[in-house]
């Protein structure tokens, strides 16, 4: 059960129907009818199709129409095919508004048996946004009991979407696959670190690979030492649980040598104490989610086959625990990264870029990708700059940056491009090594961290998503449960489907 709850997040059984009367024909005692209300569509037609006096219901309850505002209408038994109607404000009816409304609808119907979603003329991206919101908002964080992991609040068991869109079935299927991938990333990130260590994540990756047809390779500490992964070994050497590097490969059917090749790299610090430069206690509490980047990469690879991603995708999970011990790496150490670059350690709590550098250098040397994208909960500076609602993206290529930003706009995962300002590059010079990984006295911590990572990607087109702010949620609200968010999962899947 523990693995199933994390690796197989329960979601509704979704179906699509063209006619509302058909969706409401079979009796169901616990059925809830959900009607989105926009400024243009009052919802009266949907209510009338359900056998209700739409004008009277709307006039009596005066429902709010702001995105995510819910008005509950309870009906007496025997008066119609449902006992409860939820009028859900959908603002102007944009995809973002419908996603927000869907999240509210999902939360309001958690653990229900049967829901009917009267989406009317909503089609395409609007349907997808509503369904994504319902799945993500309707799913609470798993809980840990004496028996292991158990599901938290769940979306309604069965959900029927009523829409005139002839492609709705496929739209809904793909929306559920993307949302479910994000739930996988959320579940991995929120798993407690006394359960989750590098070997545990590697084992989960093997399971996912077996279930989804991915190629998989796991490098343990012996292989890492033999092959020269000095960054992963340095960060992980203070822990009782050694580091791992996991490689996953999705090769689409019919792939040829000219098929585009993408590498995704995820930061996988399964717990971050800060090392010898220990974090303050309040800053350490959430550090089980510091492997959120690797959780996103694993979740994206897991969904590639179901979504027919047409490119060859390699995922690299750079996994280590940054612990305090007799073997911990120290400030002032010089670490030899994969490929031979030496790095002076300026702060043991900036370990993420050290493990990422190994994985990026390995991708450059051995995978020969057309594009590299990394995802990491990397810097507090990113969170300070953009808070928790958007993430900075850095890129060496304008078209790549634009494509990622556009993908995020379509999935509601907002990216904001920040500059790779070469003015700050000199701050990474070291007197005793090729580089230092901490730039002091210049500010711009998210920028200098990105500049450090750039040193390891060669001449590849590369982008870096710093999800330190968006990768965690302090509250159970909107699309997110408290804990890891899986931010970036759906936008990367959307982007991958359009790479050519």
C-alpha positions in Angstrom: 0.0 0.0 0.0 2.7 2.6 0.8 4.1 2.5 -2.7 0.7 2.4 -4.4 -0.5 5.6 -2.6 2.6 7.5 -3.7 3.2 6.0 -7.1 -0.4 5.5 -8.1 -2.3 8.6 -6.7 -6.0 7.8 -6.8 -8.1 10.0 -9.1 -11.7 10.0 -10.2 -13.1 7.8 -12.9 -13.7 10.4 -15.6 -16.2 10.1 -18.4 -17.6 12.6 -21.0 -21.2 13.0 -22.0 -22.7 15.3 -24.6 -26.1 15.7 -23.0 -26.8 16.7 -19.4 -30.0 14.7 -19.2 -28.1 11.5 -20.0 -25.5 12.2 -17.3 -28.3 12.6 -14.7 -30.5 9.8 -15.9 -29.3 7.0 -13.6 -30.2 7.7 -9.9 -27.4 8.5 -7.4 -28.1 9.5 -3.9 -24.8 11.3 -3.3 -24.6 13.0 -6.7 -23.5 16.7 -6.9 -24.1 18.9 -10.0 -21.4 21.5 -10.6 -22.2 24.5 -12.8 -19.5 27.0 -13.6 -20.8 30.6 -13.8 -19.0 33.2 -15.9 -19.9 36.8 -16.6 -21.3 35.8 -20.0 -23.0 32.6 -19.0 -25.4 32.7 -16.1 -25.8 29.0 -15.9 -29.6 29.0 -16.2 -29.6 26.6 -19.2 -27.6 24.0 -17.3 -29.9 24.3 -14.3 -33.0 24.0 -16.5 -31.6 20.9 -18.2 -31.3 19.4 -14.7 -35.0 20.0 -14.1 -34.6 23.1 -12.0 -35.9 26.6 -12.5 -32.6 28.2 -13.4 -33.8 31.8 -13.2 -35.3 31.2 -9.7 -32.2 29.4 -8.4 -29.9 32.2 -9.6 -32.2 35.0 -8.3 -32.6 33.3 -4.9 -29.0 32.5 -4.2 -27.3 35.4 -6.0 -24.1 33.4 -6.6 -20.8 35.1 -6.7 -19.0 34.8 -10.0 -15.4 35.4 -9.0 -13.1 32.6 -10.0 -13.3 29.9 -7.3 -16.2 31.3 -5.3 -18.7 28.5 -4.5 -22.4 28.8 -3.8 -24.2 25.7 -2.5 -27.8 25.0 -3.3 -29.3 22.1 -1.3 -32.5 20.6 -2.8 -35.2 18.6 -1.0 -35.3 14.9 -1.7 -37.4 13.8 -4.6 -37.3 17.1 -6.3 -34.8 16.3 -9.1 -31.9 14.1 -10.2 -29.5 15.7 -7.7 -29.7 16.7 -4.0 -27.0 19.4 -4.2 -25.9 21.9 -6.8 -22.7 23.8 -6.6 -22.6 27.1 -8.5 -18.9 27.8 -9.1 -17.7 31.2 -10.1 -15.5 31.0 -13.2 -14.7 34.7 -13.7 -14.3 35.6 -17.3 -14.1 32.0 -18.4 -10.4 32.0 -19.2 -8.4 28.9 -18.8 -6.8 30.3 -15.6 -10.2 31.2 -14.2 -11.6 27.7 -15.1 -8.6 26.0 -13.5 -9.1 28.0 -10.3 -12.8 27.3 -10.4 -12.1 23.6 -11.0 -9.8 23.5 -8.0 -12.6 25.0 -5.8 -15.1 22.4 -7.3 -12.7 19.6 -6.5 -12.2 20.7 -3.0 -15.9 21.1 -2.4 -16.6 17.6 -3.6 -13.7 15.7 -1.9 -14.6 12.1 -1.0 -18.0 12.3 -2.8 -19.2 9.4 -4.8 -20.6 11.0 -7.9 -20.2 14.4 -9.6 -21.5 15.8 -12.9 -19.7 18.9 -14.4 -22.0 20.9 -16.6 -19.4 22.7 -18.8 -21.8 23.5 -21.7 -19.9 25.2 -24.6 -16.6 25.1 -22.8 -14.1 23.3 -25.0 -10.5 22.4 -25.5 -8.1 24.3 -23.1 -11.0 25.3 -20.9 -12.2 21.7 -20.3 -8.6 20.7 -19.7 -8.1 23.5 -17.2 -11.3 22.7 -15.3 -10.4 19.0 -15.0 -6.8 19.7 -14.0 -8.1 22.0 -11.2 -10.6 19.4 -10.0 -8.0 16.6 -9.8 -5.3 18.7 -8.1 -7.6 20.7 -5.8 -9.6 17.6 -4.9 -6.6 15.6 -3.8 -5.1 16.2 -0.3 -1.7 15.1 0.9 -1.1 11.5 1.9 -0.8 10.7 5.6 1.6 8.3 7.3 0.1 5.8 9.8 1.4 2.8 11.6 0.7 0.8 8.4 2.6 3.2 6.1 1.3 5.8 3.6 -2.4 6.3 3.3 -4.4 8.5 1.0 -5.6 11.8 2.3 -8.8 13.5 1.1 -9.6 12.3 -2.5 -11.5 13.7 -5.4 -15.0 12.4 -6.1 -15.0 8.7 -7.1 -16.8 9.3 -10.4 -16.9 12.4 -12.5 -18.8 13.0 -15.7 -18.0 16.1 -17.9 -20.9 17.3 -19.9 -19.7 19.4 -22.9 -20.4 19.8 -26.6 -16.7 19.5 -27.4 -16.4 16.4 -29.8 -12.8 15.9 -28.7 -13.6 16.1 -25.0 -12.8 12.5 -24.1 -9.2 12.8 -25.3 -8.9 16.3 -23.8 -10.1 15.0 -20.4 -7.8 11.9 -20.6 -4.7 14.0 -21.2 -5.6 16.5 -18.5 -6.0 13.7 -16.0 -2.7 12.2 -17.0 -0.9 15.5 -16.6 -2.6 16.2 -13.2 -1.9 12.7 -12.0 1.8 13.1 -12.9 1.9 16.3 -10.8 0.3 14.3 -7.9 3.1 11.7 -8.2 5.6 14.5 -7.9 3.7 15.9 -4.9 3.6 12.6 -3.2 7.3 11.9 -3.6 8.2 15.4 -2.3 6.1 15.1 0.8 7.3 11.7 1.8 9.1 12.0 5.1 12.9 11.7 4.9 13.1 8.9 7.5 11.4 6.9 4.8 12.8 8.7 1.7 16.6 8.6 1.1 18.5 8.4 -2.2 18.2 4.6 -2.4 14.5 4.8 -1.7 13.9 7.3 -4.5 16.1 5.2 -6.9 13.9 2.1 -6.0 10.7 4.1 -6.7 12.3 5.2 -10.1 12.9 1.6 -11.0 9.3 0.7 -10.2 8.0 3.6 -12.3 10.3 2.6 -15.2 9.0 -1.0 -15.1 5.4 0.1 -15.1 5.8 2.7 -17.9 8.3 1.1 -20.2 11.2 3.5 -19.5 14.8 2.5 -19.7 16.5 2.9 -16.3 20.0 2.9 -14.9 21.1 3.5 -11.3 24.6 4.4 -10.3 25.4 3.6 -6.7 28.2 5.1 -4.6 30.8 2.6 -6.0 29.9 3.5 -9.6 29.9 7.2 -8.8 33.3 7.0 -7.3 34.7 4.9 -10.1 33.3 7.3 -12.8 34.3 10.5 -11.0 31.1 12.1 -9.7 32.9 14.1 -7.1 30.0 16.6 -6.4 27.4 13.9 -5.6 29.9 12.1 -3.4 31.0 15.2 -1.6 27.5 16.3 -0.7 26.4 12.8 0.3 29.5 11.7 2.3 28.2 13.0 5.6 25.1 10.8 5.4 24.5 7.2 6.4 22.6 6.8 3.1 25.0 7.2 0.1 24.1 9.2 -3.0 22.7 7.9 -6.3 22.4 9.1 -9.9 19.3 7.7 -11.7 19.0 7.8 -15.5 15.6 7.3 -17.1 15.0 7.1 -20.9 11.8 7.6 -22.9 12.3 6.6 -26.5 9.2 7.2 -28.6 8.1 4.5 -31.1 9.6 5.1 -34.4 12.4 7.3 -33.1 15.3 7.8 -35.4 18.8 9.4 -35.1 17.2 12.7 -36.1 14.5 12.6 -33.4 15.1 15.5 -31.0 16.8 14.6 -27.8 16.0 16.4 -24.5 17.6 15.9 -21.1 15.8 16.9 -17.9 17.9 17.2 -14.7 16.3 17.2 -11.3 17.8 18.2 -8.0 17.3 15.4 -5.5 18.4 16.4 -2.0 16.2 14.0 0.0 16.9 16.1 3.1 18.9 19.2 3.6 20.3 20.0 7.0 22.6 22.6 5.5 25.6 20.4 6.2 28.2 21.8 8.6 26.7 25.2 8.0 23.5 24.1 9.6 20.2 25.7 8.7 18.1 27.5 11.3 15.5 25.1 12.7 12.5 26.8 11.1 14.3 26.7 7.7 14.9 23.0 8.0 11.4 21.8 8.6 10.3 21.8 5.0 13.6 20.2 3.6 12.0 16.9 2.9 10.8 18.7 -0.3 14.3 19.6 -1.4 14.2 16.8 -3.9 11.2 18.4 -5.6 13.1 18.9 -8.8 13.9 15.2 -9.2 10.3 14.3 -8.3 9.1 16.5 -11.1 11.6 14.9 -13.6 10.5 11.4 -12.5 6.9 12.3 -12.9 7.4 13.8 -16.3 9.2 10.7 -17.6 6.4 8.5 -16.1 3.8 10.3 -18.2 5.7 10.6 -21.5 4.4 7.4 -23.0 0.7 8.0 -22.1 0.9 11.5 -23.7 2.8 10.2 -26.8 5.7 12.6 -26.3 7.4 12.5 -29.7 11.0 13.2 -28.5 13.7 11.1 -26.9 13.7 12.3 -23.3 16.4 11.4 -20.7 15.8 12.2 -17.1 18.7 12.5 -14.6 17.9 12.4 -10.9 20.9 13.7 -8.8 20.1 12.2 -5.4 21.9 12.8 -2.1 21.2 13.7 1.5 23.1 16.7 2.9 23.6 15.6 6.5 26.0 16.5 9.3 28.5 13.7 10.2 32.1 12.9 10.6 32.5 12.7 6.8 30.7 15.9 5.9 32.3 18.1 3.3 33.6 21.4 4.6 33.7 25.1 3.7 37.0 25.5 1.9 37.1 22.0 0.4 38.0 21.7 -3.3 35.7 19.2 -5.0 36.4 17.8 -8.4 33.1 17.6 -10.4 32.3 15.1 -13.1 34.4 16.0 -16.1 37.3 17.5 -14.0 36.2 21.0 -13.1 37.3 21.9 -9.6 35.1 23.9 -7.2 35.9 25.6 -4.0 33.1 25.1 -1.4 32.0 28.4 -0.1 28.9 27.2 1.8 27.8 23.6 2.5 24.2 24.8 2.4 24.5 25.5 -1.4 24.7 21.8 -2.1 22.1 21.6 -4.8 24.2 23.2 -7.5 27.1 20.9 -6.6 25.0 17.7 -7.3 23.3 19.3 -10.3 26.7 20.2 -11.8 27.7 16.5 -11.9 24.5 15.6 -13.7 24.7 18.4 -16.2 28.3 17.6 -17.0 27.4 13.9 -17.5 24.6 14.9 -19.8 26.9 17.1 -21.9 29.6 14.4 -22.1 27.5 11.2 -22.6 23.9 11.9 -23.7 24.5 14.4 -26.5 21.2 16.3 -26.1 19.8 19.0 -28.3 18.3 20.7 -25.2 18.9 20.5 -21.5 16.4 21.8 -18.9 17.0 21.5 -15.2 14.5 21.9 -12.3 15.7 22.6 -8.8 14.5 24.1 -5.5 17.8 26.0 -5.6 17.9 29.4 -4.0 16.1 31.4 -1.4 16.8 34.4 -3.6 14.4 33.1 -6.2 11.7 32.8 -3.6 12.4 36.3 -2.3 12.3 37.7 -5.8 9.1 36.1 -7.1 7.5 34.6 -4.0 5.4 31.5 -4.4 3.3 32.2 -7.4 5.9 32.2 -10.2 9.3 30.8 -10.8 12.4 32.3 -12.5 13.6 30.7 -15.7 17.1 31.3 -17.0 18.1 30.3 -20.5 21.0 30.4 -23.0 18.5 30.5 -25.9 15.7 33.0 -26.4 13.4 30.6 -28.3 13.8 28.0 -25.6 12.9 30.5 -22.9 9.9 31.7 -24.8 8.7 28.2 -25.4 8.9 27.3 -21.7 7.2 30.5 -20.7 4.4 29.9 -23.2 4.0 26.3 -21.9 3.7 27.6 -18.4 1.1 30.2 -19.4 -1.0 27.4 -20.9 -0.9 25.2 -17.8 -1.1 28.0 -15.2 2.5 27.5 -14.0 3.9 31.0 -14.5 7.6 31.5 -15.3 9.4 34.8 -15.4 12.6 35.1 -17.3 15.6 36.5 -15.4 18.9 37.4 -17.0 22.1 35.3 -17.1 24.0 38.5 -16.3 27.7 38.0 -17.3 28.5 41.0 -15.1 28.3 38.7 -12.2 30.3 35.8 -13.7 33.6 37.1 -12.2 32.2 36.6 -8.7 32.5 32.8 -9.3 36.3 33.0 -9.8 38.3 31.2 -7.1 41.9 31.7 -6.0 42.3 27.9 -5.3 40.1 26.2 -7.9 38.5 26.6 -11.3 35.3 28.0 -9.7 33.7 28.9 -6.4 30.1 27.9 -6.1 29.0 30.9 -3.9 29.4 34.5 -5.1 29.8 36.8 -2.2 29.2 40.6 -2.1 27.3 40.9 -5.4 23.7 39.9 -4.5 21.6 38.3 -7.2 21.9 34.8 -5.6 19.5 33.2 -8.1 21.5 34.7 -11.0 24.9 33.6 -9.8 23.6 30.1 -9.0 22.4 29.9 -12.6 25.7 31.2 -13.9 27.5 28.4 -11.9 25.3 25.7 -13.5 25.9 27.2 -17.0 29.6 26.3 -16.6 28.6 22.6 -16.9 26.3 22.5 -19.9 28.9 23.0 -22.6 27.5 24.6 -25.7 24.0 23.0 -25.3 20.8 25.0 -25.4 19.9 25.0 -21.7 17.3 26.4 -19.4 17.2 26.4 -15.6 13.9 26.5 -13.5 14.5 27.6 -9.9 11.4 26.4 -8.1 12.5 27.2 -4.6 9.4 29.3 -4.1 6.8 27.6 -6.2 7.9 24.0 -5.4 6.4 24.2 -1.9 3.1 25.4 -0.5 2.6 26.4 3.1 -1.1 26.0 3.0 -3.7 23.5 1.6 -5.5 25.9 -0.8 -6.2 26.3 -4.5 -4.5 23.7 -6.7 -2.0 22.7 -4.0 -2.0 20.6 -0.9 0.4 21.6 1.9 4.0 20.5 1.2 5.5 19.8 -2.2 3.6 21.1 -5.2 5.1 19.4 -8.2 5.3 22.8 -9.9 6.6 22.5 -13.4 5.4 18.9 -14.2 2.5 19.9 -16.5 4.4 22.8 -18.2 7.3 20.5 -19.0 4.9 17.9 -20.4 3.2 20.5 -22.5 6.6 21.8 -23.7 7.8 18.3 -24.6 4.8 17.6 -26.7 5.7 20.6 -28.9 9.5 20.2 -29.2 10.5 19.7 -32.8 
